[in-house]
Amino acid sequence: MQKPSAPSPRLRRTLWAGLLVLMLGLALFWWLRVDLRTSLARSDGAWVRTETYSSIREPEITTAELVLEDPAYRALVDLFAAQSYRKVLLPQNSSHDLTGGANVTFLTLDFTAGGVRTFSLTLTSDGTLQADGVALDTWPGQPDGQALFEQAMAILQS
């Protein structure tokens, strides 16, 4: 019986390089991926703030506090925990900046644990999404930022 020959050094280097590229790709994916489930699971309430800007009148600002027992709080947690997000790596002044402007509404949810803010999620009516100041986007095949904004506003208004 003939002993199998060892792979050539060139093949070994190619395999190691391929493995390294795969590992770097996975590391980049995990670094870009944002999972809000853990933060949402630890929270027990949220401070809600909506700011509506119009070109013809003063901003309209409303605030509310949601607690664990509120059905709206549970529905918001379920909505945001069901999505997978990715960081958007864009320069300043990109379309993912929360610049505001005329006829835009900001929805800011400051999630809390024991009355202390754990993280902040901001959505705008034009579809921009940020968590603790980091621009986010949903993965393809999931609702976009504008759809999430509309669903969250519908939950809060019910």
C-alpha positions in Angstrom: 0.0 0.0 0.0 1.4 3.4 -1.0 1.6 6.1 1.5 -0.4 9.2 0.5 1.9 12.1 -0.4 1.8 15.3 1.6 0.4 18.4 -0.1 2.9 20.6 -1.7 4.2 23.7 0.2 2.4 25.9 -2.4 -0.9 24.2 -1.8 -0.5 24.4 1.9 0.2 28.1 1.7 -2.8 28.6 -0.5 -5.0 26.6 1.9 -3.7 28.7 4.9 -4.3 31.9 3.0 -7.8 30.8 2.1 -8.5 29.9 5.8 -7.1 33.3 6.9 -9.3 35.2 4.4 -12.3 33.2 5.6 -11.6 33.9 9.3 -11.1 37.7 8.5 -14.4 37.7 6.6 -16.2 36.1 9.6 -14.5 38.5 12.0 -15.6 41.5 9.8 -19.1 40.1 9.7 -19.3 39.8 13.5 -17.9 43.2 13.9 -20.4 44.7 11.5 -23.3 42.8 13.0 -25.3 44.5 15.7 -27.5 42.4 17.9 -29.9 44.3 20.0 -31.5 41.2 21.6 -29.1 41.1 24.5 -29.5 44.8 25.4 -33.3 44.6 24.9 -33.5 41.5 27.1 -31.8 43.4 30.0 -33.9 46.5 29.7 -37.0 47.0 31.8 -38.4 50.2 30.3 -37.8 53.0 27.9 -38.1 56.7 27.7 -39.7 57.7 24.4 -39.2 61.1 22.7 -40.7 62.1 19.3 -39.6 65.3 17.6 -41.5 66.5 14.5 -39.9 69.3 12.5 -41.8 71.3 10.0 -40.7 74.1 7.7 -43.7 76.2 8.7 -44.0 75.8 12.5 -42.1 75.2 15.7 -40.9 71.6 16.4 -43.5 69.4 18.1 -41.9 67.4 20.9 -43.6 64.6 23.0 -42.2 62.4 25.7 -43.4 59.3 27.4 -42.1 56.6 29.7 -42.8 52.9 29.1 -42.3 50.3 31.7 -42.0 46.5 31.5 -45.8 45.9 32.0 -46.8 48.2 29.1 -48.0 46.3 26.1 -46.5 49.0 23.9 -43.1 48.4 25.5 -43.2 44.6 24.9 -44.3 45.2 21.3 -41.4 47.6 20.7 -38.9 45.1 22.2 -40.3 42.3 20.0 -40.2 44.5 16.9 -36.6 45.6 17.4 -35.3 42.3 18.7 -36.7 40.4 15.7 -34.3 42.3 13.3 -30.7 41.8 12.5 -28.7 45.0 12.0 -25.4 45.9 10.5 -23.2 48.9 11.1 -23.0 51.4 8.2 -19.4 52.4 7.6 -19.9 55.7 5.8 -18.2 59.1 6.2 -19.7 62.0 8.0 -22.5 63.9 6.2 -23.7 60.8 4.5 -27.3 59.8 4.0 -27.2 57.9 7.4 -26.5 61.0 9.4 -29.4 62.2 11.6 -29.4 65.7 10.1 -33.1 66.3 10.3 -34.5 69.1 8.3 -38.0 70.1 7.3 -40.8 67.7 7.6 -39.0 64.9 9.4 -39.8 63.1 12.7 -37.3 61.7 15.1 -38.2 58.8 17.4 -35.7 58.2 20.2 -36.1 55.3 22.5 -33.7 55.3 25.5 -33.9 51.8 26.9 -33.3 51.5 30.6 -32.5 48.9 33.3 -33.3 49.9 36.8 -34.0 53.5 35.7 -30.5 53.8 34.2 -30.2 54.3 30.4 -28.6 51.2 28.8 -28.7 52.2 25.1 -30.4 54.6 22.8 -32.1 53.8 19.5 -33.1 56.6 17.1 -35.2 56.3 14.0 -36.3 59.0 11.6 -39.3 59.1 9.3 -37.0 59.1 6.3 -35.6 55.7 7.3 -32.3 56.6 9.1 -31.5 54.3 12.0 -28.9 54.7 14.8 -28.0 52.9 18.0 -25.9 54.8 20.5 -24.8 57.1 17.6 -23.7 54.2 15.3 -25.5 54.3 11.9 -27.3 51.0 11.3 -29.1 49.3 8.5 -31.2 46.2 8.4 -30.0 43.2 6.4 -31.5 42.6 3.0 -34.9 40.9 3.1 -35.9 42.6 6.4 -37.9 45.7 6.9 -35.9 48.9 6.2 -35.5 51.8 8.6 -38.6 53.6 7.3 -40.8 50.5 7.7 -39.5 50.0 11.3 -40.2 53.7 12.0 -43.8 53.4 10.8 -44.3 50.1 12.8 -42.9 51.7 16.0 -45.1 54.8 15.6 -48.1 52.6 15.0 -47.3 50.7 18.3 -46.9 53.9 20.2 -50.1 55.4 18.9 -52.3 52.4 19.6 
